[in-house]
Amino acid sequence: LIGLQAYFYLFRPYRNRIETLEKAAEESEQAEHIRREFVANVSHELKTPLTSISGFIETLQAGAAEDPEIRSRFIDIIAIETSRLKRLIEDLLVLSDIENKRESEDREFNVNEAIERTVEILKPIAEEKEICILQELDKDMHLSGSVDRFRQMMLNLIENAIKYSYKGQKIWVRALKKDGEIEVSVRDEGIGIAPEHHQRLFERFYRVDKSRSKKVGGTGLGLSIVKHIAVLFGASLRVESQVGQGATFYVTFHSRK
Ligand code: ADP
């Protein structure tokens, strides 16, 4: 028995070390798997619009261009697919900038100003669907970090609220002080999201309904960008939603004192 005890005593440190190494290997394998999956997804997302563009160009070249109606319809499709590609590449660049910590300037900024300017940019898109964006903002709220990233996050959340709302609905953008924290939320009355999807929404290229996302011009990267920015700010992120009852996304900025 003493021999056995001595054995465990002597080898325990090694066993712990082996376990640590095994865990590190498992983690790096998992990271590699995620990276490979991402590359495969990106390739697929790039290839789909490109295949469509080259198909329509070939058909035009083969004679379809002679019919003015067909020509104009095909050129419209090519334009839509091209802007899809452009959006996808822009989102990929934003994601890569954040992941590589290519940080824009960090400073203290006014939360209300940042939100108001973002809403201003999106108002014309909302108006196209007769959607009204209402704002409820507490006074004198400041955060420190990159204001550009903060605005990008608000842009993605409000854009989604517009995309997944029906004509004539309302969107509420709130920023409220709560126990020393700042809670920013974007609420819509749109299609909503079933609870079983909530956990995976923030993954890259995860979509509840792929064809609807594409129809409204989604890239599948918007919420993963939101998540990355929330992490940069040390903020927490959650969603409350049921199918058919709209969705509310909350970002809570904790005080860093
Ligand atoms: P996408 O570009 O497809 O909108 P996101 O990463 O921004 O990608 O969002 C992921 C998915 O989450 C969307 O495809 C959509 O299914 C769902 N989603 C995001 N925001 C909302 C919302 N406000 N209402 C309903 N569904 C939403």
Boltz pocket constraint, residues with backbone or C-beta under 6 A from the ligand:
constraints:
  - pocket:
      binder: B
      contacts: [[A, 156], [A, 157], [A, 160], [A, 161], [A, 164], [A, 188], [A, 190], [A, 191], [A, 192], [A, 193], [A, 201], [A, 203], [A, 205], [A, 206], [A, 207], [A, 208], [A, 209], [A, 213], [A, 214], [A, 217], [A, 218], [A, 219], [A, 220], [A, 221], [A, 222], [A, 223], [A, 224], [A, 246], [A, 247]]
      max_distance: 6.0
